[in-house]
Amino acid sequence: MVAPDPSAHWPPDRPLDELMAPRVEKLARLEQAGIDPFPRRFARTHTAQAVLAAFDTPGPQQERCVRLAGRIVTMRHMGRLTFAHLQDGSGRIQIAFRTDVLGPERYALLRDLDLGDFIGVEGRPFVTRTGERTVEVHEATLLAKAVRPLPEKWHGLADVEKRYRQRYLDLIVNEDVRRAFELRARVVQAMRDFLNARGFLEVETPVLQPLYGGAAARPFETYHHALDRKLFLRIATELYLKRLVVGGFDKVYEIGKDFRNEGLSTKHNPEFTMMESYEAYADYRDVMAMTEEMVAFIAQQAIGTTRIVFRANDIDLAPPWRRATLRELILEHAGVDYRAHPERDELYRAAITAGARPAPHATWAKLVDELLATFVEPRLLQPTFVIDYPLALSPFAKRRADDFGTVERFEAFVGGIEIANAFTELNDPRDQYQRFKEQLAQRAAGDEEAQQFDEDFLVALEHGMPPTGGLGMGIDRLVMLLTDQHSIRDVILFPQLRSKD
């Protein structure tokens, strides 16, 4: 069978810009010289970082031979000598091409290499006269020809929209961006380590659900042709995880994607990563203690300290965190006591007078949430648990024994943003039934984000669920804090964006 000729269909049916054309010519020239510009593999023995670390190991440098591979990110031709920097996933290292080592014919092939090309090299480490640790190249192999140029390195990738749409370019030229996403991976690993050490079992629950629930949000809809039914992308993992507690798993957690059909902001992306955990025989006080311990542990593991700087504010994540009720905080910062305004219209007028701008048809519960978001949340810079929420705001939380209009719930705030939400979970099926009915009434009144009636979950509760403490923590927002990023899109590799049109 004759191998296909890729060049027969190149360039594609679109005009090449003036920067691509010379690279395409070099590609053709390399192939004419019998060089495969896209070989199948290269056996490397070291990463860039490993070679640099080896310089600190005693022994004669000239006896070592290493094989490296990576992208050319700088190149300086100096007649019979060419210096370049090779970048791989571990970092970058200088390499040196010499005419007297490679020979004139092979050295001349360097003219067809460009910034962005991937090459593999074999050679000897040495230190230049200026003290830079370098690899002298004895053999070089082209591994992938870049027919498009990289962004101008020295100016960086300044176009924010392009950074998000072409994240791979952002990662190539902005080292700080790459480090932030490496840190994100350490955050998730540290979270798993913490929960696993406490006896939690990591599980997976459905992303496609016949009935969405567990949060106040609009869903994304899809359709399953084989089952001939409408399905929804989950807005939370809560109701399935609590089914597992009913089934006998005392400690479970899931780290996964949730999807909410809502607007975009510096704190919101329609697709985001959440950790939810549920612990039997615990309440929200136990979960508070676990949350502050876990965040401090993650910070220590990921960045080596519990002290961070976020938006120019010095913040200490070490326990204990402040605890304050929602009612007293709204009264302190907005001058509104929502308990003194039990009717929706009364609270609406009070919110307007205080300076809030709620939606004209906001429910009483949404008005309380608006007061929190407008007046309280931006002021909660140091870690704070806001506790004890009105029942109307929390359809799955257990009532306080001493105040049936208030539930055992907290939200955790750091740096002026919410990072976690938790309840003493409602486990009385009679109470849950009534809450579902009230949510249905809110939906009928026009609240699209009110809970649906989940008969299957109610049946599960009727089989008995032990006292349980539940926690939801936003991974993206936690990473924002630890990396001092002010937009959620800077900690999500491929955030949702508006159409180019």
WOVEN-V423975 format. One record per residue. RES is the residue in three letters. PSI is psi as a letter, one per 30 degrees, with the letter a starting at -180 (none if undefined). OMEGA is omega in whole degrees, 0 to 359 (999 if undefined). Layout:
RES/PSI/OMEGA
RES/PSI/OMEGA
This chain:
MET/k/182
VAL/k/179
ALA/k/178
PRO/l/179
ASP/j/181
PRO/e/183
SER/f/180
ALA/f/181
HIS/g/183
TRP/k/2
PRO/l/181
PRO/l/184
ASP/h/173
ARG/k/185
PRO/k/175
LEU/k/177
ASP/l/187
GLU/f/179
LEU/f/180
MET/e/187
ALA/e/180
PRO/e/180
ARG/e/177
VAL/e/176
GLU/e/178
LYS/e/178
LEU/e/179
ALA/e/181
ARG/e/178
LEU/e/180
GLU/e/177
GLN/f/178
ALA/g/178
GLY/g/180
ILE/k/176
ASP/j/183
PRO/f/180
PHE/i/180
PRO/l/190
ARG/f/182
ARG/l/173
PHE/k/182
ALA/j/179
ARG/l/180
THR/f/186
HIS/l/166
THR/l/178
ALA/e/182
GLN/e/180
ALA/e/178
VAL/e/179
LEU/e/179
ALA/e/182
ALA/f/178
PHE/f/181
ASP/f/180
THR/k/181
PRO/k/178
GLY/l/181
PRO/k/182
GLN/e/187
GLN/f/180
GLU/f/183
ARG/k/174
CYS/k/185
VAL/l/176
ARG/j/183
LEU/l/174
ALA/k/178
GLY/a/182
ARG/k/175
ILE/j/181
VAL/f/171
THR/l/177
MET/k/180
ARG/j/178
HIS/k/181
MET/h/179
GLY/c/182
ARG/g/180
LEU/k/177
THR/k/174
PHE/k/176
ALA/l/172
HIS/k/179
LEU/k/182
GLN/k/173
ASP/a/183
GLY/f/182
SER/f/183
GLY/a/182
ARG/l/180
ILE/k/178
GLN/k/173
ILE/l/184
ALA/k/175
PHE/k/180
ARG/k/179
THR/e/184
ASP/f/177
VAL/e/184
LEU/f/188
GLY/k/186
PRO/e/185
GLU/e/180
ARG/e/178
TYR/e/181
ALA/f/180
LEU/f/179
LEU/f/182
ARG/f/181
ASP/g/174
LEU/k/180
ASP/l/170
LEU/k/182
GLY/f/178
ASP/k/172
PHE/k/177
ILE/l/169
GLY/k/181
VAL/l/172
GLU/k/182
GLY/a/186
ARG/k/176
PRO/k/174
PHE/l/180
VAL/k/181
THR/l/179
ARG/f/178
THR/g/175
GLY/g/181
GLU/k/178
ARG/k/194
THR/l/172
VAL/k/175
GLU/k/187
VAL/k/174
HIS/e/178
GLU/k/178
ALA/k/181
THR/k/174
LEU/k/182
LEU/f/176
ALA/k/178
LYS/k/178
ALA/j/181
VAL/f/171
ARG/k/179
PRO/l/174
LEU/l/173
PRO/l/179
GLU/j/187
LYS/e/190
TRP/f/174
HIS/f/181
GLY/a/177
LEU/j/190
ALA/f/181
ASP/j/185
VAL/e/180
GLU/e/180
LYS/e/178
ARG/e/181
TYR/e/183
ARG/e/179
GLN/i/186
ARG/e/180
TYR/e/177
LEU/e/178
ASP/e/181
LEU/e/181
ILE/e/191
VAL/f/182
ASN/j/184
GLU/e/180
ASP/e/179
VAL/e/179
ARG/e/180
ARG/e/180
ALA/e/181
PHE/f/171
GLU/e/177
LEU/e/177
ARG/e/179
ALA/e/178
ARG/e/178
VAL/e/181
VAL/e/179
GLN/e/180
ALA/e/177
MET/e/177
ARG/e/181
ASP/e/181
PHE/e/184
LEU/e/179
ASN/e/180
ALA/f/179
ARG/g/175
GLY/g/177
PHE/k/178
LEU/k/177
GLU/k/183
VAL/l/176
GLU/k/179
THR/l/187
PRO/k/171
VAL/e/175
LEU/k/186
GLN/k/178
PRO/f/179
LEU/k/182
TYR/l/178
GLY/a/179
GLY/f/179
ALA/l/176
ALA/j/183
ALA/l/172
ARG/k/184
PRO/l/165
PHE/k/181
GLU/k/173
THR/a/184
TYR/k/179
HIS/j/187
HIS/e/182
ALA/e/179
LEU/f/180
ASP/h/180
ARG/l/175
LYS/k/176
LEU/l/181
PHE/k/168
LEU/k/187
ARG/k/173
ILE/f/177
ALA/l/178
THR/f/192
GLU/e/191
LEU/e/176
TYR/e/178
LEU/e/178
LYS/f/172
ARG/e/179
LEU/e/175
VAL/e/174
VAL/e/182
GLY/f/174
GLY/f/174
PHE/j/185
ASP/f/181
LYS/j/180
VAL/l/173
TYR/l/176
GLU/k/171
ILE/j/184
GLY/l/183
LYS/k/167
ASP/l/185
PHE/k/180
ARG/k/186
ASN/i/185
GLU/l/183
GLY/l/177
LEU/k/175
SER/a/178
THR/f/180
LYS/f/185
HIS/k/170
ASN/k/184
PRO/f/178
GLU/k/184
PHE/l/185
THR/k/180
MET/k/166
MET/k/173
GLU/k/178
SER/l/179
TYR/k/183
GLU/j/178
ALA/k/177
TYR/g/178
ALA/l/175
ASP/a/186
TYR/f/176
ARG/e/176
ASP/e/181
VAL/e/176
MET/e/181
ALA/e/180
MET/e/184
THR/e/182
GLU/e/176
GLU/e/183
MET/e/181
VAL/e/178
ALA/e/179
PHE/e/181
ILE/e/179
ALA/e/181
GLN/e/181
GLN/e/187
ALA/e/184
ILE/f/174
GLY/g/180
THR/l/174
THR/f/179
ARG/k/182
ILE/l/171
VAL/k/179
PHE/k/182
ARG/h/177
ALA/g/177
ASN/k/175
ASP/k/185
ILE/k/177
ASP/j/182
LEU/f/182
ALA/k/175
PRO/l/359
PRO/l/176
TRP/l/177
ARG/k/175
ARG/k/180
ALA/k/182
THR/l/177
LEU/e/183
ARG/e/183
GLU/e/180
LEU/e/178
ILE/e/177
LEU/e/182
GLU/e/189
HIS/f/181
ALA/f/183
GLY/g/181
VAL/k/172
ASP/j/186
TYR/f/177
ARG/f/179
ALA/f/180
HIS/i/185
PRO/f/180
GLU/k/185
ARG/e/184
ASP/e/177
GLU/e/182
LEU/e/178
TYR/e/180
ARG/e/179
ALA/e/180
ALA/e/178
ILE/e/179
THR/e/181
ALA/f/179
GLY/g/178
ALA/l/179
ARG/i/182
PRO/l/174
ALA/k/185
PRO/e/183
HIS/g/180
ALA/k/177
THR/l/178
TRP/e/181
ALA/e/179
LYS/e/177
LEU/e/177
VAL/e/180
ASP/e/178
GLU/e/177
LEU/e/178
LEU/e/184
ALA/e/185
THR/e/191
PHE/f/187
VAL/e/188
GLU/e/182
PRO/f/183
ARG/f/183
LEU/i/183
LEU/e/176
GLN/l/184
PRO/k/185
THR/k/170
PHE/j/173
VAL/j/191
ILE/l/171
ASP/i/184
TYR/l/175
PRO/k/180
LEU/e/184
ALA/f/181
LEU/f/192
SER/i/185
PRO/f/181
PHE/g/182
ALA/l/182
LYS/k/178
ARG/l/170
ARG/k/182
ALA/f/184
ASP/g/183
ASP/j/187
PHE/f/177
GLY/f/183
THR/k/180
VAL/l/180
GLU/i/182
ARG/k/170
PHE/l/166
GLU/k/180
ALA/k/180
PHE/k/174
VAL/k/177
GLY/g/180
GLY/g/177
ILE/k/178
GLU/k/177
ILE/f/183
ALA/l/180
ASN/k/186
ALA/l/179
PHE/l/149
THR/j/193
GLU/k/176
LEU/k/180
ASN/g/176
ASP/j/184
PRO/f/179
ARG/e/178
ASP/e/180
GLN/e/178
TYR/e/181
GLN/e/178
ARG/e/177
PHE/e/179
LYS/e/179
GLU/e/178
GLN/e/176
LEU/e/178
ALA/e/178
GLN/e/177
ARG/e/180
ALA/f/180
ALA/f/175
GLY/g/180
ASP/j/183
GLU/f/183
GLU/f/179
ALA/l/182
GLN/k/170
GLN/l/178
PHE/j/183
ASP/j/183
GLU/e/182
ASP/e/177
PHE/e/179
LEU/e/177
VAL/e/178
ALA/e/179
LEU/e/181
GLU/f/174
HIS/f/176
GLY/j/173
MET/k/182
PRO/l/173
PRO/k/189
THR/k/172
GLY/k/182
GLY/l/182
LEU/k/169
GLY/k/181
MET/k/179
GLY/j/180
ILE/e/184
ASP/e/182
ARG/e/177
LEU/e/178
VAL/e/175
MET/e/181
LEU/e/187
LEU/f/179
THR/g/182
ASP/h/174
GLN/k/188
HIS/f/177
SER/k/181
ILE/f/181
ARG/f/178
ASP/f/177
VAL/g/174
ILE/k/187
LEU/e/182
PHE/i/183
PRO/l/176
GLN/k/182
LEU/l/175
ARG/l/178
SER/k/177
LYS/f/180
ASP/none/999
